[in-house]
Amino acid sequence: MKKGNPWLYMLFWVFGSFLTLFPIYWLFVISVKPAVELFSTPEILLKEVYWQNYIDVLNDRTLRGYMVNSLIISTGNAVLCTTLGFFACYALSRFNMSGKESIFFWTITNRMAPPAVFLLPLFLLMTQVYRIGDFSLLDTRIGMILVYCTFNLPFAIWTLRPTVDGIPKELDEAAYVDGASPWKVITEVVFPLCRPGLAVTLILTWVFAWNEYLLAATLTNFNARTLTTGLSEYVTTTGTEWGIMAAISMFTLIPALIIFSLVQKHIVTGLTFGAVKG
């Protein structure tokens, strides 16, 4: 079979990478320009860097609180969804439950629905149903962690099930013969083999929770407000602070970029683990 020209492939990928990365670069350009220059003739190449926008963001106590909220909510939701998803996938994989395929499909339908559909039910649950005296889950970190499970937990189950199914059941049976308890089988046999898939699920659910906007903007006021929702505060009737918004957007991109760059190999391994069963 005749191979194509490698230079054409390289040119194609260079062009594709440029199209993908240019919006991020342009966002950075906007974030390091003063407000006066944003409405002048655009310049692709930077001549001077204006770091005041980033300084203003870091010096803003409210925005720092939003960053802390985003980190706590995203991390808590990722750990919770990955843990529950792992146990759910183990049950679906190892036990002959009637209708387990229907259960699996039902969990995925929650991910298919648009988030706006769940706004009113979630608001009523947080303010009326799960209310104890004056305490409610509305505008709380724990409330947002649980809310994000509505979409991230089905994704975690969908991602982890091929990983758990790819582990032979004979390993479980051999451990039982050696006298291991069910908990030891889960923690010492299945869990170590699922680490690549667990890492991928943890990372992706973390990114989804970190980037979420609609639910956070609707179900929080101040105490649990996240960094992504802080963008809307700079769109006012007197004008839009594009430089500050761009700087905040760069801060929302940096954690995800760092995480993906550090664990890129593990992501590929985790996504392909269990894809082929012999």
TIGU-875446 format. One record per residue (C-alpha): x, y, z; residue in three letters. Coordinates in Angstrom, 1 decimal. Layout:
BEGIN
- c1:c2:c3:type
- X:Y:Z:ala .
...
***
This chain:
BEGIN
- c1:c2:c3:type
- 0.0:0.0:0.0:met .
- 1.4:3.4:-1.0:lys .
- 2.1:5.8:1.8:lys .
- 1.1:9.4:1.6:gly .
- 3.5:12.3:1.7:asn .
- 4.6:12.9:5.3:pro .
- 4.9:16.6:4.8:trp .
- 1.2:16.8:3.8:leu .
- 0.3:15.1:7.1:tyr .
- 2.5:17.4:9.1:met .
- 1.1:20.5:7.3:leu .
- -2.4:19.2:8.1:phe .
- -1.7:18.7:11.8:trp .
- 0.1:22.1:12.0:val .
- -2.9:23.8:10.5:phe .
- -5.4:21.9:12.7:gly .
- -3.3:22.7:15.8:ser .
- -3.3:26.4:14.8:phe .
- -7.1:26.5:14.4:leu .
- -7.4:24.8:17.9:thr .
- -4.9:26.9:19.8:leu .
- -5.4:30.3:18.2:phe .
- -8.6:31.1:20.2:pro .
- -6.7:30.4:23.4:ile .
- -3.8:32.6:22.2:tyr .
- -6.2:35.4:21.3:trp .
- -7.8:35.1:24.7:leu .
- -4.4:35.6:26.3:phe .
- -3.7:38.6:24.0:val .
- -6.9:40.2:25.2:ile .
- -6.1:39.5:28.9:ser .
- -2.7:41.4:28.6:val .
- -4.0:44.5:27.0:lys .
- -5.4:47.7:28.6:pro .
- -9.0:48.6:28.0:ala .
- -8.1:51.4:25.7:val .
- -6.3:49.2:23.2:glu .
- -9.0:46.5:23.0:leu .
- -11.1:48.7:20.7:phe .
- -8.3:49.7:18.5:ser .
- -7.0:47.9:15.4:thr .
- -6.3:44.3:16.5:pro .
- -2.7:43.2:16.5:glu .
- -1.9:39.5:16.5:ile .
- 1.7:39.8:17.8:leu .
- 2.1:41.3:21.2:leu .
- 4.4:44.3:21.5:lys .
- 3.8:45.1:25.2:glu .
- 2.4:43.0:28.0:val .
- -0.1:44.6:30.4:tyr .
- -0.2:42.4:33.5:trp .
- -2.5:44.6:35.5:gln .
- -5.6:42.6:34.6:asn .
- -4.1:39.5:36.3:tyr .
- -3.0:41.5:39.3:ile .
- -6.5:42.9:39.7:asp .
- -7.9:39.4:39.6:val .
- -5.5:38.0:42.2:leu .
- -6.0:41.0:44.5:asn .
- -9.8:40.7:44.3:asp .
- -10.8:38.9:47.5:arg .
- -14.2:37.9:46.1:thr .
- -12.6:36.2:43.0:leu .
- -10.1:34.4:45.3:arg .
- -13.1:33.0:47.2:gly .
- -14.7:31.9:43.9:tyr .
- -11.4:30.1:43.0:met .
- -11.4:28.3:46.4:val .
- -15.1:27.3:45.9:asn .
- -14.3:26.0:42.4:ser .
- -11.4:23.9:43.7:leu .
- -13.4:22.5:46.6:ile .
- -16.5:21.7:44.6:ile .
- -14.7:20.3:41.6:ser .
- -12.4:18.1:43.7:thr .
- -15.2:16.9:46.0:gly .
- -17.5:16.1:43.1:asn .
- -14.8:14.3:41.2:ala .
- -13.8:12.1:44.2:val .
- -17.4:11.3:45.1:leu .
- -18.5:10.5:41.5:cys .
- -15.4:8.3:40.8:thr .
- -15.9:6.4:44.1:thr .
- -19.6:5.8:43.6:leu .
- -19.1:5.1:39.9:gly .
- -16.5:2.4:40.7:phe .
- -18.7:0.6:43.2:phe .
- -21.7:0.9:40.8:ala .
- -19.7:-0.6:37.9:cys .
- -18.4:-3.4:40.1:tyr .
- -22.0:-4.3:41.0:ala .
- -23.1:-4.1:37.4:leu .
- -20.2:-6.2:36.3:ser .
- -20.0:-8.9:38.9:arg .
- -23.6:-9.6:40.0:phe .
- -26.3:-11.1:37.9:asn .
- -29.0:-8.5:38.6:met .
- -32.2:-8.5:36.6:ser .
- -32.5:-5.5:34.4:gly .
- -28.9:-4.3:35.0:lys .
- -28.6:-3.2:31.3:glu .
- -31.8:-1.1:31.8:ser .
- -30.2:0.4:34.9:ile .
- -27.1:1.3:33.0:phe .
- -29.1:2.9:30.2:phe .
- -31.2:4.8:32.7:trp .
- -28.2:6.4:34.3:thr .
- -26.9:7.5:30.8:ile .
- -30.3:9.2:30.0:thr .
- -29.5:11.7:32.9:asn .
- -26.4:12.7:31.0:arg .
- -28.3:13.0:27.7:met .
- -30.8:15.6:29.0:ala .
- -29.8:19.3:28.9:pro .
- -29.0:20.8:32.3:pro .
- -31.7:23.4:32.0:ala .
- -34.3:20.6:32.3:val .
- -33.2:19.9:35.9:phe .
- -33.0:23.5:37.1:leu .
- -36.4:23.8:38.6:leu .
- -36.5:20.2:40.2:pro .
- -33.0:20.8:41.7:leu .
- -34.0:24.2:43.0:phe .
- -37.1:22.8:44.8:leu .
- -35.1:19.8:46.2:leu .
- -32.4:22.1:47.6:met .
- -34.8:24.7:49.1:thr .
- -37.9:22.6:50.1:gln .
- -37.3:18.9:50.3:val .
- -33.7:18.7:51.7:tyr .
- -34.3:21.5:54.2:arg .
- -33.7:21.3:58.0:ile .
- -35.0:24.3:59.8:gly .
- -33.2:27.4:58.4:asp .
- -30.6:25.2:56.7:phe .
- -30.9:24.4:53.0:ser .
- -28.5:23.1:50.4:leu .
- -29.0:26.2:48.2:leu .
- -25.8:28.2:47.8:asp .
- -23.6:25.7:49.7:thr .
- -20.6:23.8:48.5:arg .
- -21.9:20.4:49.6:ile .
- -25.1:21.2:47.7:gly .
- -23.2:21.9:44.5:met .
- -21.1:18.8:44.9:ile .
- -24.3:16.7:45.0:leu .
- -25.9:18.7:42.2:val .
- -23.0:18.0:39.8:tyr .
- -23.4:14.2:40.6:cys .
- -26.6:14.4:38.5:thr .
- -24.5:14.6:35.3:phe .
- -21.0:13.5:36.3:asn .
- -22.0:10.2:38.1:leu .
- -23.6:8.7:35.0:pro .
- -20.5:9.7:33.0:phe .
- -18.3:8.1:35.6:ala .
- -20.3:4.9:35.4:ile .
- -20.3:4.9:31.6:trp .
- -16.5:5.5:31.6:thr .
- -15.6:2.9:34.3:leu .
- -17.8:0.0:33.2:arg .
- -15.5:-1.2:30.3:pro .
- -12.6:-1.0:32.7:thr .
- -14.2:-3.1:35.3:val .
- -15.6:-5.5:32.7:asp .
- -12.1:-5.9:31.3:gly .
- -10.8:-7.4:34.5:ile .
- -11.4:-11.2:34.5:pro .
- -13.8:-12.6:37.1:lys .
- -11.4:-15.5:37.6:glu .
- -9.2:-13.1:39.6:leu .
- -12.1:-12.5:42.0:asp .
- -12.8:-16.2:42.3:glu .
- -9.1:-17.0:43.0:ala .
- -9.1:-14.4:45.8:ala .
- -12.2:-15.9:47.3:tyr .
- -10.6:-19.3:47.3:val .
- -7.6:-17.9:49.1:asp .
- -10.0:-16.7:51.8:gly .
- -10.3:-13.0:50.9:ala .
- -13.4:-11.1:51.9:ser .
- -15.5:-9.2:49.3:pro .
- -14.1:-5.9:50.6:trp .
- -10.5:-7.2:50.1:lys .
- -11.3:-8.4:46.6:val .
- -12.6:-4.9:45.7:ile .
- -9.8:-3.0:47.3:thr .
- -6.8:-5.3:46.7:glu .
- -7.7:-7.0:43.4:val .
- -10.0:-5.0:41.3:val .
- -9.1:-1.5:42.5:phe .
- -5.4:-1.6:41.6:pro .
- -6.1:-2.9:38.2:leu .
- -8.7:-0.1:37.6:cys .
- -6.3:2.7:38.4:arg .
- -5.8:4.0:34.8:pro .
- -9.6:4.1:34.3:gly .
- -10.1:5.7:37.7:leu .
- -7.5:8.4:36.9:ala .
- -9.2:9.2:33.6:val .
- -12.7:9.4:35.3:thr .
- -11.4:11.5:38.1:leu .
- -9.7:14.0:35.8:ile .
- -12.6:14.3:33.3:leu .
- -15.3:14.7:36.0:thr .
- -13.1:17.3:37.7:trp .
- -12.8:19.3:34.5:val .
- -16.6:19.0:33.9:phe .
- -17.3:20.3:37.4:ala .
- -14.7:23.0:37.1:trp .
- -16.1:24.4:33.8:asn .
- -19.8:24.1:34.6:glu .
- -21.7:27.5:34.5:tyr .
- -25.4:27.2:34.2:leu .
- -26.2:25.3:37.4:leu .
- -23.7:27.3:39.4:ala .
- -25.1:30.6:38.2:ala .
- -28.6:29.6:39.1:thr .
- -28.2:27.7:42.3:leu .
- -25.6:29.9:44.0:thr .
- -25.7:33.5:45.2:asn .
- -22.4:34.2:46.9:phe .
- -21.2:31.6:49.4:asn .
- -20.7:28.8:46.9:ala .
- -20.3:30.9:43.7:arg .
- -17.6:29.5:41.4:thr .
- -15.0:31.1:39.3:leu .
- -16.8:30.6:36.0:thr .
- -19.9:32.4:37.3:thr .
- -17.7:35.4:38.3:gly .
- -17.4:36.3:34.6:leu .
- -20.9:37.6:34.5:ser .
- -20.2:40.1:37.2:glu .
- -18.1:42.1:34.8:tyr .
- -20.9:42.6:32.3:val .
- -22.7:45.7:33.5:thr .
- -25.0:48.4:32.2:thr .
- -22.0:50.8:32.1:thr .
- -19.8:48.5:30.0:gly .
- -17.9:45.2:29.8:thr .
- -14.5:44.7:31.3:glu .
- -13.1:42.5:28.6:trp .
- -9.6:42.4:29.9:gly .
- -10.6:41.2:33.4:ile .
- -13.0:38.6:31.9:met .
- -10.2:37.3:29.7:ala .
- -7.8:37.1:32.6:ala .
- -10.4:35.1:34.6:ile .
- -11.0:32.9:31.6:ser .
- -7.2:32.2:31.5:met .
- -7.3:31.2:35.2:phe .
- -10.1:28.7:34.4:thr .
- -8.0:27.2:31.6:leu .
- -4.7:26.9:33.4:ile .
- -5.6:24.0:35.9:pro .
- -7.2:21.9:33.1:ala .
- -4.2:22.4:30.8:leu .
- -1.7:21.5:33.6:ile .
- -3.6:18.4:34.5:ile .
- -4.0:17.1:31.0:phe .
- -0.4:17.8:30.1:ser .
- 0.8:15.8:33.1:leu .
- -1.4:12.8:32.7:val .
- -1.9:12.6:29.0:gln .
- -0.4:9.1:28.7:lys .
- -2.6:7.8:31.5:his .
- -5.7:9.2:29.8:ile .
- -4.9:7.2:26.6:val .
- -4.3:4.1:28.7:thr .
- -7.4:4.5:30.7:gly .
- -9.7:5.1:27.7:leu .
- -8.5:2.1:25.9:thr .
- -8.3:-0.3:28.8:phe .
- -10.9:-3.0:28.5:gly .
- -11.8:-2.0:25.0:ala .
- -10.8:-5.4:23.6:val .
- -11.8:-8.5:25.4:lys .
- -10.4:-11.9:24.5:gly .
***
